Amino acid sequence: MAGKFQSNAVQGDLFGGPVAQPRYVPKPQHVRNRLDCALAELRAATTMPWDRSWLHLNELTFRDIPRHLPDQDEAARYRAEFKRELERLLPTANFERVDIDAPPRRY
């Protein structure tokens, strides 16, 4: 199983009582693995390895997923490293400047 399911509600009875809706909580190591994989790809690159849509997906990933880490200082370090790598690689791509602290873009 990839993560834990948590619920604050009481399980419903057989006759229509309230039903608990499980909430997925990713394991911190799975979060780290996902972030480390993306950072490794950026570190190994000499030019931007992603197209615009893949870049946008990773912007969202590095904005949202680190909040599932128990240590928010660690989450901030991942976001800062992502920003550093983008600053290094974006001049090699034909993309506008990315600000992962900004709200998501609406298309």
C-alpha positions as CSV (number, residue, x, y, z in Angstrom):
1,M,0.0,0.0,0.0
2,A,1.4,3.4,-1.0
3,G,0.2,5.3,2.0
4,K,-2.1,5.4,5.0
5,F,-5.8,6.2,5.0
6,Q,-7.0,8.3,7.8
7,S,-10.5,9.4,8.8
8,N,-12.0,11.3,11.6
9,A,-15.5,10.1,10.9
10,V,-17.1,7.0,12.4
11,Q,-17.7,4.1,10.1
12,G,-21.3,4.0,9.0
13,D,-23.7,1.2,9.9
14,L,-25.3,-1.2,7.5
15,F,-28.5,0.8,7.4
16,G,-27.4,4.2,6.0
17,G,-25.5,5.8,8.9
18,P,-22.6,8.2,8.2
19,V,-19.9,6.6,6.1
20,A,-16.2,7.5,6.7
21,Q,-14.4,8.8,3.6
22,P,-10.8,7.8,3.9
23,R,-8.2,10.4,3.2
24,Y,-5.0,9.4,1.4
25,V,-1.8,10.5,3.2
26,P,1.4,9.8,1.3
27,K,4.4,8.3,3.1
28,P,7.1,10.9,3.5
29,Q,9.7,8.7,1.9
30,H,7.5,8.4,-1.2
31,V,7.3,12.2,-1.3
32,R,11.1,12.5,-1.0
33,N,11.6,9.9,-3.7
34,R,9.4,11.8,-6.2
35,L,11.1,15.1,-5.4
36,D,14.6,13.6,-5.5
37,C,13.9,12.0,-8.9
38,A,12.9,15.3,-10.5
39,L,15.8,17.1,-8.9
40,A,18.3,14.5,-10.1
41,E,17.0,14.9,-13.7
42,L,17.5,18.7,-13.4
43,R,20.9,18.4,-11.9
44,A,22.1,16.1,-14.6
45,A,20.8,18.3,-17.4
46,T,22.8,21.0,-19.2
47,T,19.7,22.4,-20.9
48,M,16.0,22.4,-19.8
49,P,15.0,18.7,-20.1
50,W,11.2,19.4,-20.0
51,D,8.7,20.9,-22.3
52,R,6.3,23.5,-21.0
53,S,3.6,21.1,-19.8
54,W,6.1,18.9,-17.9
55,L,7.6,22.0,-16.4
56,H,4.2,23.1,-15.2
57,L,3.5,19.7,-13.7
58,N,6.7,19.9,-11.8
59,E,6.0,23.4,-10.7
60,L,2.8,22.1,-9.1
61,T,4.6,19.1,-7.7
62,F,7.2,21.2,-5.9
63,R,4.6,23.7,-4.7
64,D,2.1,21.2,-3.3
65,I,3.7,17.8,-2.5
66,P,6.4,18.9,0.0
67,R,3.7,20.0,2.5
68,H,3.2,16.3,3.2
69,L,6.7,16.1,4.7
70,P,6.8,16.1,8.5
71,D,9.6,18.7,8.6
72,Q,8.6,21.9,6.8
73,D,12.2,23.1,6.8
74,E,13.0,20.0,4.7
75,A,10.1,21.0,2.4
76,A,11.5,24.5,2.1
77,R,14.9,23.1,1.2
78,Y,13.4,21.0,-1.7
79,R,11.5,24.1,-3.0
80,A,14.7,26.2,-2.8
81,E,16.8,23.5,-4.6
82,F,14.1,23.3,-7.4
83,K,14.2,27.1,-7.8
84,R,18.0,27.1,-8.0
85,E,18.0,24.4,-10.7
86,L,15.3,26.3,-12.7
87,E,17.3,29.5,-12.5
88,R,20.2,27.6,-13.9
89,L,18.2,25.9,-16.7
90,L,15.5,28.3,-17.7
91,P,17.9,30.5,-19.7
92,T,18.5,27.5,-22.0
93,A,14.7,27.1,-22.6
94,N,12.1,29.2,-24.3
95,F,10.0,29.6,-21.1
96,E,9.1,32.7,-19.1
97,R,10.4,33.0,-15.5
98,V,8.7,30.5,-13.1
99,D,7.6,31.5,-9.6
100,I,6.6,28.4,-7.7
101,D,5.4,30.6,-4.7
102,A,2.7,32.2,-6.9
103,P,-0.8,30.7,-7.2
104,P,-1.3,28.1,-10.0
105,R,-1.9,29.4,-13.4
106,R,-5.5,29.0,-14.8
107,Y,-5.6,27.9,-18.4
